[in-house]
Structure formats: structure tokens, C-alpha cells
Amino acid sequence: MGAWLRDKLPTEAKPAEMLASERFVYSDATPVHDTDLYRPNTFMWFYRDLREEPAVPGEISVVHRDARIVVIDKPPFLATTPRGRHVAQTVLVRMRDRLGLPELSPAHRLDRVTSGLLVLTTEQKWRGAYQALFQEQLVEKVYRAVAPLDPALELPAFVENRIEKTRGVLQAAIVPGEPNARTRIELETPLDNQRAIYRLSPATGKTHQLRIHLNSLGIPIENDPLYPVVCDDDPEDFANPLQLLAAELSFADPVDGTPRQFFSKRSLPLTL
């Protein structure tokens, strides 16, 4: 096994030291040893060194917790799950440690820069049922956003089009074809002569859907780093949070049918 690992690791790696420190494990968490025989079609996991991540400001509030789900109120700039340069500073890592729930998993996702309600399941056995709610669009969602006030815009509006996202491209795009993204947009509260809070009710959940739909109306969400133009993303700059809030969630519980409704305690405009 040791010789096979040497062929697979980067040249600067020291497999003997890494094996001795038990940084390679099998899927059942048993350490991999240098004397182990090669096993075809076997999964192994490697615990890599993590770079130092800037601490994301803002508290994660627990809105609801029971035996099956935890509903949290997420601050902006905190990713839902580990990915790329964001590992320790994610909802999943923070909350697994804080609640002592090693199987805690998200039933859906929020963009890193979006704030608000996120549903997580306490154990793997519950995950599929709650994920299906979101995948099958059985959850009623209400978002709120701060965007420019346009007196000429006729509201409420129902925006319907086709959105596609290409892997490796930061922006998603509206393309010709059968609609797959639908959002009802209402003016809720004018803040001044230039800005307002809008109520957004998505009927679907495509990537960046709300950000794209408001931008398509000429009222991009305040502090959006992607729409209408891509801005430089400094992972340590938390000064200007995206003014988009996942404010309300409601659904029939997939296990016992109980009506569920949750509200974010955050309000717009968002500050840190």
C-alpha cells in the first residue's frame, strides 16, 4: 500500500509521515497503514492541512430545533458547506461542532453572500425526506431584498424565463428556451427616494435566480458582487453584505405532516 500511495501523492509529500500520523483513513474511519495490502475499488479519505481562514462576522441564530431538523438564521459571507477556500468558516462545520451533531446536513443551500433561513437535518436518516421537499418545490419561500426604487416599474411583476449556469463561469445567464425560473416580485417598503425593500416569492430555485430576475428588471440587488457586473471577491472584506434575505419558509413536514413555518429575525438593510 505504501508504494502505491507514493505514486499517487505529489512529489513533495512524505507518505511515511502522513501514514504514521493516520491522516489516511478508510470509509469506516479505520487508519490506513503502510503494511496494508492493496485493495481494489476501496475508498480512502485524506485529512489535508487547511489554510487559515478569516473569521466570518455575525452570529448563527438557532430559530428552531427538534429531533429531526435544525433551522438556523445565517449571516452573510458564511458558506453553507465546505468548498474551495471555505472550510472551517461554514455553517456545517460551525454547527456540527456547536450542537454536537456529527451527522448534521443541509436540506438545501443558500449562496455564501445570502443571509437568512437554512434548514438542516440532525441525522442522515432524515436528510432525504427534507431534501425532497426543496427539490420538488414543496416549500413556500419568501425573500426580501434592497434594490433601487424605480417608480416606472409596474409591480407586482411575475418574471419567468430560462436560467442556465455554466460550470466555471461565475454568472448564470438568461437563455432562450422553456422557462425554468419563476419569481413574483412586489414592492414592500420604500426606504427613501432611491431605494426600496422588495418581497420576492420564487416558485423555483435556480442558481442566482432572484439576483438575476431583479437585475433583469433594472433593479439589481444592493451590493451584489456578480450582477450586473462581476466584482473582485476579497474573502476578508465583509463591509458590504448583499442585501438579500431568506426571510420566511413554510411547508408540511414530510415525516408527520405537521405545518411548519419559520421567520428570520434579521431585518433589511443588513449590517454587520
C-alpha contacts under 8 A as a table, 3 or more apart, distances in Angstrom:
res1	aa1	res2	aa2	distance
1	M	4	W	5.18
1	M	5	L	6.31
1	M	33	H	7.67
1	M	34	D	5.77
1	M	35	T	6.50
1	M	36	D	5.57
1	M	37	L	5.58
1	M	38	Y	5.12
2	G	5	L	5.21
2	G	6	R	6.34
2	G	15	P	7.26
2	G	16	A	7.50
2	G	33	H	7.74
2	G	34	D	4.72
2	G	35	T	7.08
2	G	36	D	7.92
3	A	6	R	5.14
3	A	7	D	6.60
4	W	7	D	5.34
4	W	8	K	6.64
4	W	38	Y	7.86
5	L	8	K	5.06
5	L	9	L	6.13
5	L	15	P	6.88
6	R	9	L	5.48
6	R	15	P	6.22
9	L	13	A	6.26
9	L	15	P	7.62
10	P	13	A	5.47
14	K	17	E	5.64
14	K	18	M	6.25
15	P	18	M	4.90
15	P	19	L	5.87
16	A	19	L	5.23
16	A	20	A	6.09
16	A	34	D	7.37
17	E	20	A	5.03
17	E	21	S	6.21
18	M	21	S	5.24
18	M	22	E	6.43
18	M	23	R	5.71
18	M	24	F	7.30
19	L	22	E	5.03
19	L	23	R	6.09
19	L	24	F	6.22
19	L	32	V	6.64
19	L	33	H	6.04
19	L	34	D	6.63
20	A	23	R	7.80
20	A	33	H	7.40
22	E	25	V	6.83
22	E	31	P	5.45
22	E	32	V	6.72
22	E	33	H	7.76
23	R	31	P	7.47
23	R	45	W	7.99
23	R	46	F	5.60
23	R	47	Y	5.13
23	R	48	R	7.59
24	F	31	P	5.98
24	F	32	V	5.46
24	F	44	M	6.63
24	F	45	W	5.58
24	F	46	F	4.62
24	F	47	Y	6.61
25	V	28	D	7.61
25	V	29	A	5.22
25	V	30	T	5.31
25	V	31	P	4.23
25	V	32	V	5.14
25	V	44	M	5.55
25	V	45	W	5.22
25	V	46	F	6.58
26	Y	29	A	5.23
26	Y	30	T	5.32
26	Y	31	P	6.31
26	Y	32	V	6.51
26	Y	42	T	7.82
26	Y	43	F	6.18
26	Y	44	M	4.44
26	Y	45	W	6.10
27	S	30	T	7.35
27	S	43	F	6.03
27	S	44	M	5.91
27	S	45	W	6.82
32	V	36	D	6.95
33	H	36	D	5.42
39	R	42	T	5.89
50	L	87	V	7.84
51	R	85	R	7.80
53	E	85	R	7.82
53	E	86	H	7.29
53	E	88	A	7.26
53	E	89	Q	6.92
54	P	89	Q	7.83
54	P	235	P	7.55
54	P	236	E	6.09
55	A	89	Q	6.62
56	V	77	F	6.57
56	V	78	L	6.40
56	V	89	Q	6.55
56	V	238	F	7.76
57	P	75	P	7.78
57	P	238	F	7.70
57	P	272	L	7.01
58	G	75	P	5.56
58	G	76	P	7.77
58	G	272	L	6.44
59	E	74	K	7.45
59	E	75	P	6.47
60	I	72	I	6.46
60	I	73	D	5.70
60	I	74	K	5.25
60	I	75	P	6.40
60	I	91	V	7.95
61	S	72	I	5.53
61	S	73	D	5.02
61	S	74	K	6.99
62	V	65	R	7.15
62	V	70	V	7.20
62	V	71	V	6.08
62	V	72	I	4.48
62	V	73	D	6.35
63	V	70	V	7.70
63	V	71	V	5.41
63	V	72	I	5.29
63	V	73	D	6.51
63	V	262	F	7.47
63	V	263	F	7.86
63	V	264	S	7.62
64	H	69	I	7.83
64	H	70	V	5.66
64	H	71	V	5.01
64	H	72	I	7.03
65	R	68	R	7.86
65	R	69	I	5.91
65	R	70	V	4.38
65	R	71	V	6.39
66	D	69	I	5.66
66	D	70	V	6.52
67	A	122	T	6.83
68	R	121	T	5.73
68	R	122	T	5.29
68	R	123	E	7.02
68	R	126	W	6.43
69	I	119	V	6.79
69	I	120	L	5.56
69	I	121	T	4.37
69	I	122	T	5.42
70	V	119	V	5.98
70	V	120	L	5.15
70	V	121	T	6.18
70	V	122	T	6.78
71	V	117	L	6.67
71	V	118	L	5.66
71	V	119	V	4.56
71	V	120	L	6.17
72	I	116	G	7.66
72	I	117	L	5.65
72	I	118	L	5.38
72	I	119	V	6.59
72	I	120	L	7.91
73	D	115	S	7.29
73	D	116	G	4.74
73	D	117	L	4.65
73	D	118	L	6.44
73	D	264	S	6.06
73	D	265	K	7.40
73	D	266	R	7.88
74	K	78	L	7.28
74	K	91	V	7.66
74	K	115	S	5.21
74	K	116	G	4.84
74	K	117	L	6.25
74	K	118	L	6.96
75	P	78	L	6.37
75	P	114	T	7.58
75	P	115	S	4.96
75	P	116	G	6.66
76	P	112	R	6.49
76	P	113	V	4.79
76	P	114	T	5.30
76	P	115	S	4.73
76	P	241	P	6.15
76	P	242	L	7.19
77	F	112	R	5.04
77	F	113	V	4.55
77	F	114	T	7.20
77	F	238	F	7.15
77	F	241	P	7.42
78	L	89	Q	6.46
78	L	90	T	5.45
78	L	91	V	6.55
78	L	112	R	5.12
78	L	113	V	6.86
79	A	82	P	7.10
79	A	86	H	6.89
79	A	89	Q	7.16
79	A	90	T	4.79
79	A	91	V	6.26
79	A	110	L	7.62
79	A	111	D	6.74
79	A	112	R	4.14
79	A	113	V	7.62
80	T	90	T	5.52
80	T	91	V	4.93
80	T	92	L	6.16
80	T	106	P	7.56
80	T	109	R	6.15
80	T	110	L	6.37
80	T	111	D	7.38
80	T	112	R	6.61
81	T	87	V	7.33
81	T	90	T	5.61
81	T	91	V	6.30
81	T	92	L	5.40
81	T	93	V	7.47
81	T	106	P	7.98
82	P	86	H	5.55
82	P	87	V	4.21
82	P	88	A	7.20
82	P	89	Q	7.93
82	P	90	T	6.09
82	P	92	L	7.41
82	P	93	V	7.59
83	R	86	H	5.43
83	R	87	V	6.11
84	G	87	V	7.28
86	H	89	Q	5.86
86	H	90	T	6.57
87	V	90	T	5.93
87	V	93	V	7.32
88	A	93	V	5.80
88	A	94	R	7.02
89	Q	93	V	7.10
89	Q	94	R	6.95
90	T	93	V	5.56
90	T	94	R	6.13
91	V	94	R	5.29
91	V	95	M	5.87
92	L	95	M	5.39
92	L	96	R	5.95
92	L	104	L	7.18
92	L	105	S	6.85
92	L	106	P	7.50
93	V	96	R	5.38
93	V	97	D	6.35
94	R	97	D	5.46
94	R	98	R	6.07
95	M	98	R	4.80
95	M	99	L	5.72
95	M	100	G	7.77
95	M	101	L	7.74
95	M	104	L	7.85
96	R	99	L	5.53
96	R	100	G	5.50
96	R	101	L	4.91
96	R	102	P	5.47
96	R	103	E	7.54
96	R	104	L	6.02
97	D	100	G	5.23
97	D	101	L	7.02
97	D	102	P	7.58
101	L	104	L	5.44
101	L	122	T	6.55
101	L	123	E	7.88
103	E	122	T	6.15
103	E	123	E	4.97
103	E	124	Q	6.02
104	L	120	L	6.44
104	L	121	T	5.56
104	L	122	T	4.58
104	L	123	E	5.79
104	L	124	Q	7.45
105	S	120	L	5.26
105	S	121	T	5.32
105	S	122	T	6.79
105	S	123	E	7.38
105	S	124	Q	7.35
105	S	127	R	7.03
106	P	109	R	6.72
106	P	118	L	7.45
106	P	119	V	6.06
106	P	120	L	4.12
106	P	121	T	6.20
106	P	127	R	7.79
107	A	118	L	7.96
107	A	119	V	5.70
107	A	120	L	5.26
107	A	121	T	6.42
107	A	127	R	6.28
107	A	128	G	7.94
107	A	130	Y	5.73
107	A	131	Q	4.54
107	A	134	F	7.46
108	H	118	L	7.18
108	H	119	V	6.80
108	H	120	L	7.73
108	H	131	Q	6.35
108	H	134	F	6.61
109	R	118	L	7.06
110	L	114	T	6.18
110	L	115	S	7.64
110	L	118	L	7.15
111	D	114	T	5.18
112	R	115	S	7.96
113	V	241	P	6.85
113	V	242	L	5.93
114	T	242	L	6.37
114	T	243	Q	7.67
114	T	244	L	5.66
114	T	245	L	6.23
114	T	246	A	7.48
115	S	244	L	6.39
115	S	245	L	4.86
115	S	246	A	6.13
116	G	245	L	5.15
116	G	246	A	4.37
116	G	247	A	5.92
116	G	264	S	5.90
116	G	266	R	7.24
117	L	246	A	5.43
117	L	247	A	6.45
117	L	248	E	7.09
117	L	249	L	7.41
117	L	262	F	7.88
117	L	263	F	7.43
117	L	264	S	6.01
121	T	124	Q	7.24
121	T	126	W	6.13
121	T	127	R	5.56
121	T	130	Y	7.53
122	T	126	W	7.25
122	T	127	R	7.97
123	E	126	W	5.74
123	E	127	R	6.78
124	Q	127	R	5.18
124	Q	128	G	7.72
125	K	128	G	7.12
126	W	129	A	5.84
126	W	130	Y	6.74
127	R	130	Y	5.53
127	R	131	Q	5.96
128	G	131	Q	5.12
128	G	132	A	6.06
129	A	132	A	5.30
129	A	133	L	6.81
129	A	254	P	6.09
129	A	255	V	7.42
130	Y	133	L	5.23
130	Y	134	F	7.07
130	Y	254	P	6.64
131	Q	134	F	5.47
131	Q	135	Q	6.19
132	A	135	Q	4.88
132	A	136	E	5.73
133	L	136	E	5.41
133	L	137	Q	6.11
133	L	138	L	5.03
133	L	139	V	6.18
133	L	254	P	7.45
134	F	137	Q	4.98
134	F	138	L	6.05
134	F	139	V	5.95
135	Q	138	L	7.77
137	Q	140	E	7.83
137	Q	203	A	7.25
137	Q	204	T	6.49
137	Q	205	G	7.77
138	L	251	F	6.67
139	V	249	L	6.75
139	V	250	S	5.85
139	V	251	F	4.98
140	E	201	S	7.89
140	E	203	A	7.80
140	E	248	E	7.97
140	E	249	L	5.77
140	E	250	S	5.21
140	E	251	F	6.38
141	K	201	S	6.05
141	K	202	P	6.58
141	K	246	A	7.53
141	K	247	A	7.71
141	K	248	E	5.67
141	K	249	L	4.85
141	K	250	S	6.77
142	V	199	R	6.92
142	V	200	L	5.77
142	V	201	S	4.95
142	V	202	P	7.23
142	V	246	A	6.41
142	V	247	A	5.65
142	V	248	E	4.93
142	V	249	L	6.64
143	Y	199	R	5.99
143	Y	200	L	4.95
143	Y	201	S	6.42
143	Y	244	L	7.04
143	Y	245	L	5.44
143	Y	246	A	4.51
143	Y	247	A	5.02
143	Y	248	E	6.77
144	R	197	I	6.54
144	R	198	Y	5.51
144	R	199	R	4.74
144	R	200	L	5.82
144	R	244	L	5.91
144	R	245	L	5.24
144	R	246	A	6.73
144	R	247	A	6.41
144	R	268	L	7.76
145	A	197	I	5.48
145	A	198	Y	5.27
145	A	199	R	6.81
145	A	200	L	7.56
145	A	221	I	6.43
145	A	222	E	7.89
145	A	243	Q	5.43
145	A	244	L	4.46
145	A	245	L	6.26
145	A	268	L	7.40
146	V	195	R	6.76
146	V	196	A	5.62
146	V	197	I	4.60
146	V	198	Y	6.36
146	V	221	I	5.87
146	V	222	E	5.81
146	V	243	Q	5.37
146	V	244	L	6.84
146	V	268	L	7.10
146	V	269	P	6.67
147	A	195	R	5.69
147	A	196	A	5.78
147	A	197	I	6.61
147	A	198	Y	7.32
147	A	219	I	5.63
147	A	220	P	5.89
147	A	221	I	4.62
147	A	222	E	5.25
147	A	243	Q	7.88
148	P	194	Q	5.65
148	P	195	R	4.42
148	P	196	A	6.16
148	P	219	I	5.24
148	P	220	P	7.14
148	P	221	I	7.61
148	P	222	E	7.62
149	L	190	P	7.18
149	L	193	N	6.96
149	L	194	Q	5.04
149	L	195	R	4.63
149	L	196	A	5.34
149	L	219	I	7.37
150	D	153	L	5.52
150	D	194	Q	7.70
150	D	219	I	7.47
151	P	154	E	7.94
154	E	157	A	6.70
155	L	185	I	7.01
155	L	186	E	5.73
155	L	187	L	6.59
156	P	184	R	6.97
156	P	185	I	5.52
156	P	186	E	4.48
156	P	187	L	6.87
157	A	184	R	5.80
157	A	185	I	5.23
157	A	186	E	6.67
158	F	182	R	7.09
158	F	183	T	5.70
158	F	184	R	4.43
158	F	185	I	6.24
159	V	181	A	7.98
159	V	182	R	5.67
159	V	183	T	5.29
159	V	184	R	6.38
159	V	185	I	7.62
159	V	213	H	6.64
160	E	179	P	6.08
160	E	180	N	7.56
160	E	181	A	5.72
160	E	182	R	4.50
160	E	183	T	6.65
161	N	174	I	6.79
161	N	175	V	7.75
161	N	176	P	7.97
161	N	177	G	7.87
161	N	178	E	7.26
161	N	179	P	4.32
161	N	180	N	6.27
161	N	181	A	5.58
161	N	182	R	6.81
162	R	174	I	5.52
162	R	175	V	5.59
162	R	176	P	6.50
162	R	177	G	6.09
162	R	178	E	6.14
162	R	179	P	4.27
162	R	180	N	4.95
162	R	181	A	5.79
163	I	172	A	6.67
163	I	173	A	5.48
163	I	174	I	4.57
163	I	175	V	6.05
163	I	179	P	7.71
163	I	180	N	6.64
163	I	181	A	6.42
163	I	206	K	7.01
163	I	207	T	7.93
163	I	209	Q	7.41
164	E	172	A	5.71
164	E	173	A	5.59
164	E	174	I	6.57
164	E	175	V	6.86
165	K	169	V	7.29
165	K	171	Q	6.99
165	K	172	A	4.31
165	K	173	A	6.39
165	K	207	T	7.19
166	T	169	V	5.53
166	T	172	A	6.88
169	V	172	A	7.39
170	L	226	L	7.36
170	L	230	V	7.81
171	Q	226	L	6.41
171	Q	227	Y	7.61
171	Q	230	V	7.74
172	A	207	T	7.13
172	A	208	H	6.86
172	A	212	I	7.82
173	A	212	I	7.69
174	I	212	I	7.98
179	P	182	R	7.60
180	N	204	T	7.27
180	N	206	K	7.63
181	A	203	A	7.39
181	A	204	T	5.49
181	A	205	G	7.01
181	A	206	K	6.20
181	A	209	Q	6.74
182	R	202	P	5.93
182	R	203	A	5.35
182	R	204	T	5.76
183	T	200	L	6.69
183	T	201	S	5.58
183	T	202	P	4.18
183	T	203	A	5.81
183	T	204	T	7.38
183	T	210	L	7.28
183	T	213	H	7.48
184	R	200	L	5.81
184	R	201	S	5.03
184	R	202	P	6.24
184	R	203	A	7.85
185	I	198	Y	6.79
185	I	199	R	5.90
185	I	200	L	4.81
185	I	201	S	6.56
186	E	198	Y	5.61
186	E	199	R	5.10
186	E	200	L	6.52
187	L	190	P	7.60
187	L	196	A	7.32
187	L	197	I	6.58
187	L	198	Y	4.67
187	L	199	R	6.25
188	E	196	A	7.46
188	E	197	I	5.59
188	E	198	Y	5.07
188	E	199	R	5.83
189	T	196	A	5.64
189	T	197	I	5.02
189	T	198	Y	6.91
190	P	193	N	7.44
190	P	195	R	6.27
190	P	196	A	4.04
190	P	197	I	6.13
191	L	194	Q	7.56
191	L	195	R	5.44
191	L	196	A	4.84
191	L	197	I	6.93
192	D	195	R	5.59
192	D	196	A	6.93
197	I	268	L	7.47
200	L	210	L	7.51
202	P	205	G	6.86
202	P	210	L	7.49
205	G	209	Q	6.69
206	K	209	Q	5.18
208	H	211	R	5.34
208	H	212	I	6.03
209	Q	212	I	5.24
209	Q	213	H	6.06
210	L	213	H	5.09
210	L	214	L	6.18
211	R	214	L	5.55
211	R	215	N	6.15
211	R	220	P	6.77
211	R	221	I	6.37
211	R	224	D	7.76
211	R	227	Y	6.96
212	I	215	N	5.05
212	I	216	S	6.00
212	I	220	P	7.80
212	I	227	Y	7.01
213	H	216	S	5.03
213	H	217	L	6.59
214	L	217	L	5.22
214	L	218	G	6.65
214	L	219	I	5.36
214	L	220	P	5.26
214	L	221	I	6.72
215	N	218	G	5.08
215	N	219	I	5.21
215	N	220	P	4.05
215	N	221	I	7.10
215	N	227	Y	6.62
215	N	228	P	6.46
216	S	219	I	7.38
216	S	220	P	7.69
217	L	220	P	7.74
220	P	224	D	7.28
220	P	227	Y	6.63
220	P	228	P	6.80
221	I	224	D	5.71
221	I	227	Y	7.98
221	I	242	L	7.24
221	I	243	Q	6.36
221	I	244	L	7.15
222	E	242	L	6.15
222	E	243	Q	5.51
223	N	240	N	6.10
223	N	241	P	6.26
223	N	242	L	4.81
223	N	243	Q	6.53
224	D	227	Y	5.80
224	D	228	P	7.89
224	D	242	L	5.41
224	D	243	Q	7.69
225	P	229	V	7.15
225	P	230	V	5.69
225	P	231	C	5.08
225	P	232	D	7.55
225	P	233	D	7.38
225	P	242	L	7.80
226	L	229	V	5.32
226	L	230	V	4.20
226	L	231	C	6.27
227	Y	230	V	6.36
234	D	237	D	5.37
235	P	238	F	7.78
237	D	240	N	7.82
238	F	241	P	6.54
238	F	272	L	7.86
239	A	272	L	7.55
240	N	271	T	7.91
241	P	270	L	6.82
241	P	271	T	7.02
241	P	272	L	7.82
242	L	270	L	7.87
243	Q	268	L	7.04
243	Q	269	P	6.33
243	Q	270	L	6.06
245	L	266	R	7.88
245	L	268	L	7.75
246	A	264	S	7.23
247	A	263	F	5.76
247	A	264	S	4.91
247	A	266	R	7.82
248	E	261	Q	7.34
248	E	262	F	5.66
248	E	263	F	4.66
248	E	264	S	6.33
249	L	260	R	7.92
249	L	261	Q	5.64
249	L	262	F	5.26
249	L	263	F	6.74
250	S	259	P	7.43
250	S	260	R	5.35
250	S	261	Q	4.19
250	S	262	F	6.39
251	F	259	P	6.04
251	F	260	R	5.30
251	F	261	Q	6.68
252	A	257	G	5.18
252	A	258	T	5.57
252	A	259	P	4.58
252	A	260	R	5.89
253	D	256	D	5.81
253	D	257	G	4.56
253	D	258	T	5.07
253	D	259	P	6.14
253	D	260	R	6.44
254	P	257	G	5.72
264	S	267	S	7.96
266	R	270	L	7.51
267	S	270	L	6.34
